[in-house]
Amino acid sequence: MNERSSVADLATRLKSELDRYSPGEKLPSSRALVERYRVSPVTVSRALAQLAAEGRVVTRPGAGAYRAEPRATPLEPGDTSWQEVSLGAAGQGSAPRGVDASGVLATLSVAPAGVIEFNSGYLHSSLQPERALASALARAGRRPGAWNRPPVEGIPELRAWFAREISAPAGEGGLSPADVLITSGGQTALVTAVRALAPPGAPVLVESPTYPGLLAVARASGRRPVPVPADADGVRPDLLAAAFRASGARVFVCQPLFQNPLGSVLAPRRRREVLDIARAAGAFVVEDDFARRLAHEDAGPLPPTLAAEDPDGVVVHVCSLTKITSPSLRVGALAARGPVLDRLRAIQVVDQFFVPRPLQEAVLELVGSPAWPRHLRSVAAHLRTRRETMATLIAQRLPALSLPYLPSGGYQLWAGLPDGTDETALAAAALRAGVAVAAGRPYFAAEPPGGRLRLSYAGVAGTAEIAEGVSRLAKACGEVLG
């Protein structure tokens, strides 16, 4: 039983026993609950915290937990139907009527207990540098001035570190710390970039397929995503040039390294073409470099960022440390040359003021520690093993699924389905079988060319869980495909 289900189970059992106690009466001690239910102290602590959040118990540090006073009778359900009129009227004109976050929620939602998560976009806790993060946070909290207000652009030392990382191996010819803004993760940086570079109602060119979070950003802010097909070598330059001419767009958002979901790397011969095409169109290229630190052990030397090879300010670079560390370490960077940086800074300040200084200090502690390179090497080795395991098992157990490209970075495989397959029905059958997968439709800005599944191997406990997940997926395929 995993920790999440253990906490839920214990909380349920404790709720059923609360009637034995009078309001204000003390519950058994944590030690007694550990012994009675044979669970860990952490499980007891979290179960009690859940009951406290529900208003069923009151916890007093050093004294214990007590049954809470009866809650007041809740209000009768009201009539919220008026909101349909108000929200519909607010959606008139160029702004969207609603926000479709379904593609993002597919990778963020917590799966039911016992379900294997092939849909996760983050590292499993066993791959996260939890001890190093805890130590970094503790040291950061003791730094002089750690709790003071930081500069809105970010603390200078962290901006300098990101500038070196983004510029490598260009060195002195690359970005300077003054070209970097610290952001609350990569998604926030994408929101800032899209809002800064494209006015409401404007087209934004995107790779097809692409990350659903980008499509959600564009649509929620009133921009119009325009797909440009990509293949195993990245976006197709001929179609990119045609899309700029046809749409009049001034922004192209891409993931040149280990693209999500394809896993492709922009081919060397296409890198310069993409920049030249954008420059000729008077447009920006937003480089979402989300997976650079998720390279596998067998990836070989990585190409430099597009930003490192662009002295003319065509590229606005986005990167983050969230994917390689923890979903809760939401620290990233925006980098750009020229006047556009002032606009990016202005929008970021309006939206979020600044990134909390303790988090920035913790990142500096983390990346400066000996644990950092060890963590990068460990993740690279584990991701390679997981990729090979999943690909081998799919070939053996799921021959109906095609894997045209096996990436050497990132955390997912992009599987093609037989013609005519209802991918939504297959994803639902998979969930019933106990494995969560991501259907391919949300990754396309327009009609998809066929059924797809994105299968992630980062959010599972290890290769044994991958094997069990593929077995469950095979059962679902048997139900849907026949």
Secondary structure, DSSP 8 states (H G I E B T S, - for coil): --HHHHHHHHHHHHHHHGGGS-TT-B---HHHHHHHHT--HHHHHHHHHHHHHTTSEEEETTTEEEE-------------THHHHHHHHHT-TTS-SS---HHHHHHHS---TT-EESS--S--GGGS-HHHHHHHHHHHHTSTTTTS---TT--HHHHHHHHHHHHTTSGGGS--GGGEEEESHHHHHHHHHHHHHS-TT-EEEEEES--HHHHHHHHHTT-EEEEEEEETTEE-HHHHHHHHHHH---EEEE--SS-TTT-----HHHHHHHHHHHHHTT-EEEEE-TTGGGB-TT--S----TGGG-TTS-EEEEEESTTTS-TT---EEEE--STHHHHHHHHHHHHHS---HHHHHHHHHHHTSTHHHHHHHHHHHHHHHHHHHHHHHHHHH-TTSB-----SBSSEEEEE--TT--HHHHHHHHHHHTEE-EESGGG-SS--SS-EEEEE-SSSSSHHHHHHHHHHHHHHHHHHH-
